[in-house]
Every structure is written in structure tokens, then in C-alpha cells.
Amino acid sequence: MNCMHATRLLSQARERRLSWRVRLGLQVHLLMCDACTQFSRQLDLLRQAVRRLTHRVERDEKLNLSSTARDRIAAAVEVQKELLSRVWQNQDQNSTD
């Protein structure tokens, strides 16, 4: 596994569960690669920062969205998640072929 593949998998692992075979390969790579290990830590820090920011925005009354706007955003996010899921499935199939 090269670093480009590992970083893609590290990103995907935050959104979906990877197969045990892929997780094992990723763990082996991380044992040998300090750069990808650091990238994984940075992803964790970014995720934590976004969560904190999200909580602040949700509490800020000046930034409240209408329920219609929230529904539109939620629908758009679901569409993107479905598209990404399809892309990931295709990539998984191609990597096992």
C-alpha cells in the first residue's frame, strides 16, 4: 500500500467502516509510515475542531437557520453521502480485482 492509497483510506475510515482486510493493510502501513500516522492524527484534530465549531454555531442565535434551510442542507448532504458511497464501493471493487 502506498501513502496516497493509505491517506484516502484514512479519510474514508472516518465516514464508513472499512473491511477487516483493508483495515489490516492500513494498520501495517501506519506501523511503517510516520507521515501517514501524522496525517491520521491531523484528521482527528480537524474533526474535533469542526465538532467544537459546530456546537458554537448551533448555540449562536444569530446563526440559526430556518427549518426549510436545514432540510435543504440535510437533503443535499444525503445526496453527497450516497454519491461518495457509490464511489467508494467502486474503488473497493477495483482494488480487489
Number of C-alpha atoms within 10 A of each C-alpha: 10 10 14 10 10 23 18 10 18 19 14 15 13 13 12 11 10 16 10 9 9 17 16 12 12 21 14 12 17 17 10 10 14 11 12 20 18 12 15 18 12 12 16 14 12 12 13 12 11 12 12 11 11 12 10 12 13 12 10 10 9 8 10 12 11 8 9 9 11 12 12 11 12 12 12 11 12 12 12 12 13 11 12 14 15 12 12 15 12 11 12 14 10 9 9 7 6
